[in-house]
Amino acid sequence: MIKHFIPRSNYHILGQIGQGQFGQVYFAISRKTGEFVALKSLAKGFPTNRFLREFSCLVSLRHPNIVACEAIEYHGKGRYLVMEYCEGGTLRNLMNVSAELSLILCLDLITDILAGLEQAHQQNIIHCDIKPENILLSLTADKWIGKVTDFGIAKTVQDSSNDNLESGYTGSPAYMAPERFYGKYSYACDIYSVGIIFYELMIGQRPFSGLPGDLMLAHLNERIKLPNVVPQLLQDIIRKALEKLPQKRFLSAQSMIDAINIAKNKLNFNQEYTKLFTHINLSNLTPKLSEFTDFSLSEKINQIVNNNKNIYFATQNKVIKLSWELKKTEILNFNQSINKLIILSQGCLVLTQKPYNNTFQSLFYYLSENKPFQQVTPFFQLNTKILKFSCSFYEHWLATIYKTNKHGITAEFKILSLASLSLLNSPKFCPFPSQLIILDKRYGLALFPRFFQENKRTYLYLFNRRGHFLKGFSIPLLISELTPNKANPYELFSIETIKPNYGILININPFKITRISLEFIPNFIIGESWGYGLADTTGKLLLLDRNGDYIGKIDLNIRITAMTGLNENQLLIATWENETAKLFILDIDFAEKM
């Protein structure tokens, strides 16, 4: 009996990220290089020639503004196009944010699309389905780069002259040139589609709407209307791109780029124009704030953590435990300064530091809820001040990394079991990160921001509980600290180090980075099941959902010193006024926000 050998795929699929012309699109990682890729599958019954058509188009196109096709993958479960992975989502995602994109960003994105099309047109390829969903975004330190994708219904110049060409899969009526409805194709069709996107970026909506029949009549007969807020130079470009007759449009994508560049030089871009976003559309929410009764303190509360059973507060050298059900308060004094609290399912981890023999001594205390709340001895200590640590919420393991020499560039990395307080690995030496995060019972994440001349990147490496660093990845931004979401620790929020008026939402699986414009620089960030809460010390509060979309803002006009999520509908906020610390509960009315 002959057995057929089915080779193992070169890529490990991590999850589905979309639906393409041919079938599903998957997020995957290369088994050889560790690079992220997108795999476009061919659904059963779909014509193979269309699959191969896109492959043949893409392999002939190599350009920074076209999503690259790396290979075609055959294996036992099917066939895939192996595509470059773009972590910034689609242009449609960006256009849907509740913030106005700056004019210069809009012009740059249109130029990116046209540059990709110019390359395709030079290879005699007509895309035939240009729309925001088919423009993927790659993040840079300063903006996004637009990349044309999905050549599944692309035609060649030879196809356009073939009257017997098969019908169907014609594209998206909202972005189709008039002649497309009669089965005619040319480079000018793509120019027209770009003109629709340009109009949409300028106005916030497409020039024509309705059912496919309504759209066809509008594209054939209606003239566009542009308000005076659009500069006349740009109005002229949009009108020319959207001429009904193809011969009246720009002769090439490059000629439209040239017109945009001339307009850029003539327009006086002030500082507002050069921002990524010029205005944020935020709802002002009415605060529902109530003071936490029978609680006041003469010391400032610096940290709050909560595990839904007990709330722990930290002052400079006190930890206060508040039993939510029993309404009982207990206080534990320390002889050292409290550096950090980490909440656990059955207690709290406390890091304290004090001077010791010309250095510092870092002491770890475990405050278990199964034992009396009283003075405990440290279970672990390090003779250093320069360290990072993180612990699993369910108390499986603790990761620490520290410098024994403050001038050194390497650090000692250790993993401990909290149950047995024993080392799980032999100490390893590695570069010192800006943060360690335990994601779950198996994996953690280490951040390494690096700034070499003009190259700003942050490297993120997964590590396991045995202390082995796995293949990492990087982003073209500087971030130094991430806040995991309690509902999914693989969703993390951060603030750009160099541009702190931008928030960064990172979803590790599937890998996606969302840049969010902020009205203020937050001092406190929490990640809850409903989204993210950002606040500053003056009482300004911004609420975002899990996708990074704005829910609304609140101005509490109080001096905030710490904040945590209390439950799905409430935040607990510590304040400091008149030398007194107080606690407030903020009710969140989601029906009002949504």
C-alpha positions as CSV (number, residue, x, y, z in Angstrom):
1,M,0.0,0.0,0.0
2,I,1.4,3.4,-1.0
3,K,1.0,6.2,1.5
4,H,0.9,9.8,0.2
5,F,3.2,12.1,2.1
6,I,1.5,15.4,2.9
7,P,4.2,18.0,3.6
8,R,3.9,20.2,6.7
9,S,3.0,23.8,5.9
10,N,5.8,26.3,6.2
11,Y,3.3,28.6,8.1
12,H,1.5,28.2,11.4
13,I,-2.0,29.7,11.2
14,L,-2.9,31.8,14.3
15,G,-6.4,32.9,13.4
16,Q,-8.8,34.2,10.7
17,I,-8.6,37.9,9.9
18,G,-11.0,38.3,7.0
19,Q,-12.8,37.1,3.9
20,G,-11.3,37.7,0.5
21,Q,-12.4,37.2,-3.1
22,F,-11.3,33.6,-3.0
23,G,-12.0,32.5,0.5
24,Q,-10.7,33.1,4.0
25,V,-7.7,35.3,4.9
26,Y,-5.6,34.1,7.8
27,F,-3.0,35.6,10.1
28,A,0.0,33.3,10.3
29,I,3.6,33.1,11.3
30,S,6.5,31.6,9.3
31,R,7.9,28.5,10.9
32,K,11.4,29.3,9.5
33,T,11.7,33.1,10.0
34,G,9.1,34.0,12.6
35,E,7.7,36.7,10.3
36,F,4.0,37.5,10.3
37,V,2.2,36.9,7.0
38,A,-1.3,36.9,5.6
39,L,-2.5,33.7,3.9
40,K,-5.2,34.0,1.3
41,S,-6.9,30.7,0.8
42,L,-8.7,29.4,-2.2
43,A,-12.3,28.3,-1.3
44,K,-13.5,25.0,-2.8
45,G,-15.3,25.5,-6.1
46,F,-13.7,28.8,-6.8
47,P,-12.1,29.0,-10.3
48,T,-8.4,28.3,-10.0
49,N,-7.6,30.6,-12.9
50,R,-8.7,33.6,-10.8
51,F,-6.5,32.5,-8.0
52,L,-3.6,32.2,-10.3
53,R,-4.4,35.5,-12.0
54,E,-3.9,37.4,-8.8
55,F,-0.7,35.4,-8.1
56,S,0.7,36.2,-11.6
57,C,-0.2,39.9,-11.1
58,L,1.4,40.2,-7.8
59,V,4.7,38.4,-8.5
60,S,5.3,40.9,-11.3
61,L,4.6,43.9,-9.0
62,R,7.2,44.9,-6.4
63,H,6.5,48.3,-5.0
64,P,6.4,49.9,-1.5
65,N,2.7,50.8,-2.1
66,I,1.6,47.3,-3.2
67,V,1.1,44.5,-0.8
68,A,3.8,42.0,-1.7
69,C,3.1,38.4,-2.6
70,E,5.9,36.2,-1.2
71,A,4.9,32.8,-2.5
72,I,2.2,30.3,-3.3
73,E,1.8,27.6,-0.7
74,Y,0.6,24.1,-1.5
75,H,-0.1,21.6,1.3
76,G,-2.6,19.0,2.3
77,K,-5.3,21.5,3.4
78,G,-5.3,23.7,0.3
79,R,-3.5,26.5,-1.5
80,Y,-2.6,29.9,-0.1
81,L,-1.1,33.1,-1.4
82,V,1.5,34.1,1.1
83,M,1.1,37.9,1.4
84,E,2.9,40.7,3.2
85,Y,1.2,41.4,6.5
86,C,0.0,45.0,7.2
87,E,-0.6,45.6,10.9
88,G,-2.4,49.0,10.5
89,G,-5.7,47.5,9.2
90,T,-7.5,49.0,6.2
91,L,-8.1,52.5,5.0
92,R,-11.8,52.0,5.8
93,N,-10.8,51.4,9.4
94,L,-9.0,54.7,9.5
95,M,-11.8,56.6,7.8
96,N,-14.3,55.3,10.3
97,V,-12.5,56.8,13.4
98,S,-14.3,59.6,15.2
99,A,-11.4,62.0,14.4
100,E,-10.9,64.1,11.3
101,L,-7.8,63.1,9.3
102,S,-5.5,66.0,8.5
103,L,-5.4,67.3,5.0
104,I,-1.7,66.4,4.6
105,L,-2.4,62.8,5.7
106,C,-5.2,62.5,3.2
107,L,-3.0,63.7,0.4
108,D,-0.2,61.4,1.4
109,L,-2.6,58.4,1.4
110,I,-4.0,59.2,-2.0
111,T,-0.5,59.6,-3.3
112,D,0.4,56.2,-2.0
113,I,-2.5,54.6,-3.8
114,L,-1.7,56.3,-7.0
115,A,2.0,55.3,-6.8
116,G,1.0,51.7,-6.4
117,L,-1.4,52.0,-9.3
118,E,1.3,53.6,-11.5
119,Q,3.5,50.6,-11.0
120,A,0.6,48.2,-11.8
121,H,-0.3,50.3,-14.9
122,Q,3.2,50.2,-16.2
123,Q,2.9,46.4,-16.1
124,N,-0.3,46.7,-18.1
125,I,-2.4,45.7,-15.1
126,I,-5.8,47.4,-14.3
127,H,-6.8,46.8,-10.7
128,C,-10.6,47.2,-11.2
129,D,-11.6,47.2,-7.5
130,I,-10.0,50.1,-5.8
131,K,-11.8,51.0,-2.6
132,P,-10.8,51.7,1.0
133,E,-11.2,48.1,2.0
134,N,-8.6,47.1,-0.5
135,I,-6.0,49.6,0.8
136,L,-4.0,48.2,3.6
137,L,-2.0,50.3,6.0
138,S,1.5,49.9,7.4
139,L,2.4,52.0,10.4
140,T,5.5,54.2,10.5
141,A,6.8,56.5,13.3
142,D,5.0,59.5,11.7
143,K,2.0,58.3,9.8
144,W,0.6,55.3,7.8
145,I,1.7,54.0,4.4
146,G,-1.1,52.9,2.0
147,K,-0.6,49.7,0.1
148,V,-2.9,48.4,-2.7
149,T,-4.1,44.8,-2.3
150,D,-6.6,42.3,-3.7
151,F,-5.9,42.0,-7.4
152,G,-8.4,39.1,-7.6
153,I,-10.5,40.7,-10.4
154,A,-7.6,42.7,-12.0
155,K,-7.5,42.8,-15.8
156,T,-4.7,43.3,-18.3
157,V,-4.8,45.7,-21.2
158,Q,-5.2,42.6,-23.4
159,D,-8.3,41.6,-21.3
160,S,-9.9,45.0,-21.8
161,S,-10.0,44.5,-25.5
162,N,-11.5,41.0,-25.3
163,D,-15.3,41.1,-25.8
164,N,-15.6,37.5,-24.8
165,L,-14.1,38.0,-21.4
166,E,-16.0,36.2,-18.6
167,S,-18.5,38.3,-16.7
168,G,-19.1,38.6,-12.9
169,Y,-16.9,39.7,-10.0
170,T,-17.0,43.2,-11.5
171,G,-16.1,45.2,-8.4
172,S,-17.8,47.6,-6.0
173,P,-20.5,49.8,-7.6
174,A,-19.9,52.7,-5.2
175,Y,-16.4,53.1,-6.6
176,M,-16.9,52.0,-10.2
177,A,-16.3,54.3,-13.2
178,P,-19.3,54.8,-15.5
179,E,-17.8,52.7,-18.3
180,R,-17.3,49.8,-16.0
181,F,-21.1,49.2,-15.9
182,Y,-20.8,48.5,-19.7
183,G,-17.9,46.1,-19.2
184,K,-15.2,48.5,-20.4
185,Y,-11.8,48.6,-18.7
186,S,-8.9,51.0,-18.8
187,Y,-6.3,52.7,-16.5
188,A,-8.8,55.6,-16.2
189,C,-11.2,53.3,-14.3
190,D,-8.7,53.0,-11.5
191,I,-8.2,56.8,-11.6
192,Y,-12.0,57.3,-11.2
193,S,-12.0,55.0,-8.1
194,V,-9.2,56.9,-6.5
195,G,-11.2,60.1,-7.2
196,I,-14.2,58.6,-5.2
197,I,-11.9,57.8,-2.3
198,F,-10.3,61.3,-2.5
199,Y,-13.8,62.8,-2.4
200,E,-14.7,60.6,0.6
201,L,-11.6,61.6,2.5
202,M,-12.4,65.3,2.0
203,I,-16.1,65.3,2.6
204,G,-16.6,62.3,5.0
205,Q,-19.0,60.5,2.7
206,R,-19.1,59.2,-0.9
207,P,-20.6,61.4,-3.6
208,F,-23.2,58.9,-4.6
209,S,-25.2,56.4,-2.5
210,G,-28.0,53.9,-2.9
211,L,-28.6,50.5,-4.4
212,P,-26.4,49.2,-7.3
213,G,-29.0,50.5,-9.8
214,D,-29.1,53.9,-8.2
215,L,-25.3,54.0,-8.1
216,M,-25.0,53.2,-11.8
217,L,-27.4,56.0,-12.8
218,A,-25.5,58.4,-10.5
219,H,-22.1,57.5,-11.9
220,L,-23.4,57.8,-15.4
221,N,-25.3,61.1,-15.1
222,E,-24.8,63.1,-11.9
223,R,-22.1,65.7,-11.4
224,I,-20.4,65.9,-8.0
225,K,-20.8,68.8,-5.7
226,L,-17.9,70.0,-3.5
227,P,-18.3,72.5,-0.7
228,N,-16.0,75.5,-0.5
229,V,-14.2,74.1,2.6
230,V,-12.2,71.9,0.1
231,P,-9.4,74.1,-1.4
232,Q,-10.1,75.0,-5.0
233,L,-6.8,73.4,-6.1
234,L,-8.0,70.0,-4.7
235,Q,-11.5,70.5,-6.1
236,D,-10.1,70.7,-9.5
237,I,-8.1,67.5,-9.0
238,I,-11.1,65.6,-7.7
239,R,-13.4,66.9,-10.5
240,K,-10.9,65.8,-13.2
241,A,-10.4,62.4,-11.7
242,L,-14.3,62.0,-11.7
243,E,-14.9,63.1,-15.2
244,K,-17.6,60.9,-16.9
245,L,-15.6,60.3,-20.0
246,P,-12.3,58.4,-19.4
247,Q,-10.3,60.5,-21.9
248,K,-11.0,63.6,-19.8
249,R,-9.5,62.2,-16.7
250,F,-5.8,62.2,-15.8
251,L,-3.8,60.4,-18.4
252,S,-2.0,58.4,-15.8
253,A,-1.7,57.9,-12.1
254,Q,1.6,59.7,-12.2
255,S,0.0,62.8,-13.7
256,M,-2.5,62.9,-10.8
257,I,0.4,62.6,-8.4
258,D,2.1,65.5,-10.1
259,A,-1.1,67.6,-9.8
260,I,-1.3,66.8,-6.0
261,N,2.3,67.7,-5.5
262,I,1.8,71.1,-7.2
263,A,-1.2,71.7,-5.0
264,K,0.8,70.8,-1.9
265,N,3.4,73.3,-2.8
266,K,0.8,76.1,-3.3
267,L,-1.3,75.3,-0.2
268,N,0.0,76.9,3.0
269,F,0.1,74.0,5.4
270,N,0.1,75.3,9.0
271,Q,0.9,73.2,12.1
272,E,-2.7,71.9,12.3
273,Y,-2.5,70.6,8.7
274,T,0.6,68.6,9.5
275,K,-1.0,66.6,12.4
276,L,-2.4,63.2,11.7
277,F,-5.7,64.3,13.2
278,T,-7.1,67.8,13.3
279,H,-10.3,67.3,15.4
280,I,-11.6,64.7,17.7
281,N,-15.4,64.2,17.7
282,L,-16.0,63.3,21.4
283,S,-19.3,63.1,23.3
284,N,-19.3,64.9,26.7
285,L,-20.6,62.5,29.2
286,T,-22.4,63.5,32.4
287,P,-20.5,62.1,35.4
288,K,-22.3,60.0,38.0
289,L,-19.8,60.4,40.8
290,S,-20.5,59.4,44.4
291,E,-18.2,59.5,47.4
292,F,-17.1,56.3,49.0
293,T,-18.6,56.6,52.5
294,D,-16.7,56.4,55.7
295,F,-13.3,56.5,54.1
296,S,-10.7,59.3,54.4
297,L,-7.0,59.2,54.9
298,S,-4.3,61.7,55.7
299,E,-1.9,60.2,53.3
300,K,-2.0,60.2,49.5
301,I,-3.1,57.0,47.8
302,N,-0.6,56.2,45.0
303,Q,-1.9,52.9,43.8
304,I,-5.2,50.9,43.7
305,V,-5.7,47.3,42.6
306,N,-8.8,45.1,42.8
307,N,-9.6,41.4,42.3
308,N,-13.4,41.8,42.7
309,K,-13.2,40.5,46.3
310,N,-10.8,42.9,48.0
311,I,-9.4,46.3,47.1
312,Y,-5.8,47.2,48.0
313,F,-4.5,50.7,48.3
314,A,-0.9,51.8,48.7
315,T,0.4,55.0,50.2
316,Q,4.1,55.7,50.6
317,N,4.6,52.9,53.2
318,K,1.1,51.5,54.0
319,V,-1.0,48.9,52.3
320,I,-4.7,49.2,53.1
321,K,-7.0,46.2,52.4
322,L,-10.7,46.9,52.0
323,S,-13.1,43.9,52.0
324,W,-15.8,44.8,49.5
325,E,-18.4,42.4,51.0
326,L,-17.6,42.8,54.7
327,K,-16.9,46.6,54.4
328,K,-13.9,46.0,56.6
329,T,-10.6,48.0,56.4
330,E,-7.2,46.7,57.5
331,I,-3.9,48.5,57.4
332,L,-0.4,47.1,57.1
333,N,2.7,49.3,57.7
334,F,6.0,48.8,56.0
335,N,9.4,50.2,57.0
336,Q,10.3,50.7,53.3
337,S,8.8,52.7,50.5
338,I,6.2,50.8,48.5
339,N,7.2,50.7,44.9
340,K,4.4,48.6,43.3
341,L,1.3,46.5,43.9
342,I,0.2,43.6,41.7
343,I,-3.2,42.1,42.2
344,L,-3.5,38.3,42.4
345,S,-6.6,36.1,42.4
346,Q,-6.0,35.3,46.1
347,G,-4.1,38.3,47.3
348,C,-1.6,41.0,46.5
349,L,2.1,41.2,45.7
350,V,4.0,44.1,47.1
351,L,7.4,45.4,46.1
352,T,9.2,47.6,48.6
353,Q,12.6,49.3,48.3
354,K,15.1,50.8,50.8
355,P,18.7,51.9,50.9
356,Y,21.1,49.1,51.7
357,N,25.0,49.1,51.7
358,N,25.4,51.9,49.1
359,T,22.8,50.3,46.9
360,F,19.1,49.4,47.3
361,Q,17.3,46.4,48.6
362,S,14.1,45.3,46.8
363,L,11.8,43.1,48.9
364,F,8.8,41.1,47.7
365,Y,5.9,40.4,50.0
366,Y,3.0,38.1,49.3
367,L,-0.2,39.2,51.1
368,S,-2.4,36.1,50.9
369,E,-6.2,36.4,51.4
370,N,-6.1,33.0,53.0
371,K,-3.9,34.3,55.9
372,P,-4.4,37.0,58.5
373,F,-3.6,40.5,57.2
374,Q,-0.5,41.1,59.3
375,Q,3.2,41.8,59.0
376,V,4.8,39.2,56.8
377,T,8.3,38.5,55.9
378,P,9.6,39.0,52.4
379,F,9.7,35.8,50.3
380,F,12.2,37.1,47.9
381,Q,14.7,39.9,47.8
382,L,17.2,41.5,45.4
383,N,20.1,43.9,46.1
384,T,19.2,46.3,43.4
385,K,16.9,49.2,42.7
386,I,16.9,48.7,38.9
387,L,14.5,45.9,38.2
388,K,11.3,44.9,36.5
389,F,8.9,42.2,37.5
390,S,5.4,40.8,36.7
391,C,3.3,38.0,38.2
392,S,0.5,35.8,36.9
393,F,-2.9,36.8,38.2
394,Y,-3.6,33.2,39.1
395,E,-0.3,33.0,41.0
396,H,1.4,30.5,38.8
397,W,4.7,32.3,38.3
398,L,6.8,35.4,38.9
399,A,9.2,36.9,36.4
400,T,12.0,39.3,37.5
401,I,14.8,40.9,35.7
402,Y,17.3,43.2,37.3
403,K,20.7,44.9,36.9
404,T,23.4,44.1,39.3
405,N,25.5,47.0,37.9
406,K,23.5,50.2,37.1
407,H,26.1,51.0,34.3
408,G,25.8,47.6,32.7
409,I,23.7,46.9,29.6
410,T,22.7,43.3,30.5
411,A,20.5,42.1,33.3
412,E,19.7,38.8,35.1
413,F,16.4,37.2,34.3
414,K,14.7,34.8,36.7
415,I,11.4,32.9,36.8
416,L,10.0,31.7,40.2
417,S,7.1,29.6,41.1
418,L,4.9,31.4,43.6
419,A,3.5,28.2,45.0
420,S,6.9,26.8,46.0
421,L,8.9,30.0,45.9
422,S,11.5,28.1,43.9
423,L,13.4,29.0,40.7
424,L,11.9,27.5,37.6
425,N,14.9,28.3,35.4
426,S,18.6,28.9,35.7
427,P,19.2,32.7,35.7
428,K,19.8,34.1,32.2
429,F,21.5,37.2,31.1
430,C,19.9,39.5,28.5
431,P,19.3,43.2,27.7
432,F,17.3,45.1,30.3
433,P,13.7,45.7,29.2
434,S,11.4,48.7,29.9
435,Q,8.7,46.3,31.1
436,L,7.8,42.7,31.8
437,I,4.2,41.5,31.5
438,I,2.8,38.0,32.4
439,L,0.1,37.4,29.8
440,D,-1.2,34.0,31.0
441,K,-0.1,30.8,32.7
442,R,2.3,30.0,29.8
443,Y,3.7,33.2,28.3
444,G,5.0,36.6,29.2
445,L,6.1,39.7,27.2
446,A,9.2,41.8,27.4
447,L,9.5,45.3,25.9
448,F,12.8,46.7,24.5
449,P,12.4,50.2,23.1
450,R,15.5,51.2,21.0
451,F,16.4,54.5,19.4
452,F,19.3,54.5,17.0
453,Q,19.6,57.9,15.2
454,E,16.4,58.3,13.2
455,N,15.4,54.6,13.6
456,K,12.8,54.4,16.5
457,R,11.5,50.9,17.2
458,T,10.2,48.8,20.1
459,Y,11.0,45.1,20.1
460,L,8.5,42.8,21.9
461,Y,9.6,39.3,22.8
462,L,7.4,36.5,24.2
463,F,9.0,34.3,26.9
464,N,7.7,31.2,28.5
465,R,7.6,30.2,32.2
466,R,10.9,28.3,31.7
467,G,12.6,31.6,31.0
468,H,13.2,31.0,27.3
469,F,12.8,34.0,25.0
470,L,10.8,33.1,21.9
471,K,10.8,34.8,18.5
472,G,9.9,38.4,18.8
473,F,8.6,41.2,16.6
474,S,8.9,44.9,16.5
475,I,6.9,48.0,15.8
476,P,8.2,51.3,14.3
477,L,7.3,53.3,17.4
478,L,8.8,54.0,20.8
479,I,6.7,52.7,23.7
480,S,8.0,51.9,27.2
481,E,4.9,50.5,29.0
482,L,1.8,48.5,28.1
483,T,-1.4,48.1,29.9
484,P,-3.1,44.7,29.3
485,N,-6.8,44.4,29.1
486,K,-8.2,42.3,31.9
487,A,-10.6,40.5,29.6
488,N,-7.8,39.6,27.1
489,P,-4.2,40.3,28.1
490,Y,-3.1,39.9,24.5
491,E,-4.8,43.3,23.9
492,L,-2.6,46.0,25.3
493,F,-2.7,49.8,25.4
494,S,0.2,52.2,25.4
495,I,1.2,55.8,24.9
496,E,3.8,56.8,22.4
497,T,7.0,58.0,24.1
498,I,8.0,60.7,21.7
499,K,4.4,61.7,20.8
500,P,2.4,61.2,24.1
501,N,-0.7,62.7,22.6
502,Y,-1.2,59.4,20.7
503,G,-2.4,56.2,22.2
504,I,-1.4,52.9,20.7
505,L,-3.7,49.8,20.9
506,I,-1.9,46.6,20.2
507,N,-3.7,43.3,19.5
508,I,-1.2,40.5,19.4
509,N,-3.5,37.9,17.8
510,P,-4.3,38.8,15.1
511,F,-1.6,41.4,15.1
512,K,-3.0,44.8,14.7
513,I,-1.9,48.3,15.7
514,T,-4.3,51.2,16.1
515,R,-3.1,54.7,16.6
516,I,-5.6,56.9,18.6
517,S,-5.5,60.7,19.0
518,L,-5.8,61.9,22.6
519,E,-6.9,65.3,23.8
520,F,-4.7,65.1,26.9
521,I,-1.7,63.1,28.1
522,P,-2.9,60.4,30.5
523,N,-1.3,59.6,33.8
524,F,-3.5,56.6,34.5
525,I,-4.6,53.8,32.1
526,I,-6.8,50.8,33.0
527,G,-8.0,48.0,30.7
528,E,-11.4,46.5,31.4
529,S,-13.8,44.2,29.7
530,W,-15.7,47.2,28.2
531,G,-12.5,49.0,27.0
532,Y,-10.0,51.4,28.3
533,G,-10.1,54.3,30.8
534,L,-7.5,57.1,30.5
535,A,-7.3,59.9,33.1
536,D,-4.9,62.7,34.1
537,T,-4.3,64.2,37.5
538,T,-6.7,67.1,36.9
539,G,-9.7,64.9,36.5
540,K,-10.0,64.6,32.8
541,L,-11.2,61.1,31.8
542,L,-11.4,59.5,28.3
543,L,-13.3,56.2,27.7
544,L,-12.5,54.0,24.7
545,D,-14.0,50.7,23.6
546,R,-12.0,47.5,23.0
547,N,-11.4,48.6,19.4
548,G,-10.0,52.0,20.4
549,D,-13.1,53.9,19.3
550,Y,-14.1,56.8,21.4
551,I,-17.0,56.3,23.9
552,G,-16.8,59.8,25.4
553,K,-15.1,62.1,27.8
554,I,-15.7,63.4,31.3
555,D,-14.2,66.3,33.2
556,L,-14.5,65.4,36.9
557,N,-12.5,68.5,38.1
558,I,-10.9,66.6,40.9
559,R,-7.2,65.8,41.6
560,I,-6.8,62.1,40.8
561,T,-3.9,60.1,42.3
562,A,-4.9,56.5,41.4
563,M,-7.7,54.7,39.5
564,T,-8.9,51.1,38.9
565,G,-11.9,49.3,37.5
566,L,-14.3,48.3,40.3
567,N,-16.7,46.2,38.1
568,E,-18.1,46.3,34.6
569,N,-20.1,49.4,35.4
570,Q,-18.0,51.4,37.8
571,L,-14.5,52.9,38.3
572,L,-12.9,53.5,41.7
573,I,-10.9,56.8,41.8
574,A,-8.6,58.1,44.6
575,T,-8.3,61.8,45.0
576,W,-6.2,64.2,47.1
577,E,-7.7,67.5,48.2
578,N,-6.9,69.6,51.3
579,E,-4.4,67.1,52.6
580,T,-7.0,64.3,52.6
581,A,-7.3,61.2,50.4
582,K,-10.8,60.3,49.4
583,L,-12.4,57.6,47.3
584,F,-15.1,58.1,44.6
585,I,-17.1,55.6,42.6
586,L,-17.8,56.7,39.0
587,D,-20.9,55.0,37.5
588,I,-20.6,54.4,33.8
589,D,-23.9,54.4,31.9
590,F,-23.1,52.5,28.7
591,A,-26.6,53.0,27.2
592,E,-26.0,56.7,27.3
593,K,-22.5,56.4,25.9
594,M,-23.3,54.0,23.0
